[in-house]
Amino acid sequence: MILKRKTEKTSRSHKVSEIIRKAISEVLVKNELPLDTPFEFPINVVKVEMNSDLKIAYVYVVAHEKIDETEIILKLNSCKQYLSREVTSLISLKYSPKLVFRNDKSINEITNIEKLLRSEKVLNDLKRN
């Protein structure tokens, strides 16, 4: 029975994170953020992770342009109250979670692994075997 409760909690957390991810994506697509310099490039919400009580949403984003990721995170965190209001208007939850934006490093790791696999040293090792 304890295992079942844990699974339900994980399932609920996953459902809520997907709902929030879609809502944040919708708001970012509109590009109506209260910023001095709006984003001139698309921002992708890769995933959202919820804490155990569903009151904090960790939002992992990546930009499609080669720019400073910390600048993106700072801008998003500076207007997170606006984003939170917009997300709350799109979804119906008992509590509106606090949004915390983070850079998604998994894309960079995948790119680095692909570069390593294409390197001459690895290709030579593969030819020998």
N, C-alpha and C positions, 0 to 999 in steps of 0.2 A: 504494500500500500504506500509506503514512503517513496518507493521508486516511481510509482504512478504520479504522485504529486510533483515530484521533481520534473518528470517529463511534461506534465501539463504546464508547469511554470516556464520551461524552456520553449514549449510550443507557443505559449502566449507571448513571450518575449520576442520570438521570431516573427510572429504575426504583426505585433506592434511596430517592430523595427522596419518591416517592409512597408507598412502603411505610412510611417513617417518618412522613409526614404522617397517614396513616390510623391508625397506632399511637398517635400523640400525641393525635389527635382522640378515640380510644376512651378513653384515660386521662382526658382532660379532661371527657368526658361523665359519667364516674363521679363527678367532683367530690369526690374523696377526697384532695385535696392536703393536705400537712401545713402548713396555714396557720392563723394565729390567727383571721383573718376570711376564711372561704371566699368564693369568687366567688358572687354572687347572680344572675348573669346569664350567658348563654351566651358562650363565647369560640370564635371560628371560626379554625381554622388555614387560612389562605389558600393558602400555598405553603411548600415547604421547598426550599432550595437547598443543594447539597453543594459543598464545595471539591473540588479536583482529586483528592486522595487519599482522598476519602470519609470523612475522620476528623472533619470539622466540619460540622454541620448548622445552617444559618441558618433558623430557624423564624419565619415572618411570620404574625402573629396580628392579629385585629381583634375588638373587643367590639361587641355589638349595642346597648349602652346608651351614652349620652353621658357618659362619665366620662374621667378623666385617663388617657390611654394609657400614660404613663410609669409610673403606679402598677401597671398590669397587667404591664408588662414587668419591673418590679422584683420583683413577687411571683412571677412565673414563673421569673425567674432565681434567686430565692432558694431555690426548691425544684427546681432542675433536676437535682440528683443523684437525687432521688426519681423524677422523670419519666424520667430516663435509665435507672434500674433497671427501671421498669415497661415502658418501650419495649423494652428488651433482652429482657425476659421474653416479649414478644409476637412478636418477630422473631428471625430467626437470621442473623446476619452475622458475618463474621470479626472485625471490630472494631465496638465500640459507639461511634457518633460522639458527639462532644462537642456538646451542644445550646446554641445561642445564640439567644435570643429577641429579635425585633425587631418594631417596629410596622409594619404594612403601610399605607403612605401612598397606595397607588393608589386605595383607596376614597374617600379625601378628595379626591384629584385629580379623580376622576370626578364627585363631587358638585359641586365647584367649576365644572367645565366645564358641567354641566347647568344650574347657576344662571346662568352667563354666557349660555348659549344661550337661556334664558328671559327674559333681561333685556329691558327695553323698547327699549333702543338697538339691540340685535341684531334684535329683531322688526321695528322700524321700517326697518332697513336691508334686511331680507328682503322687506318689503312694497314698497319702492321698486324693487327689482330684479324 
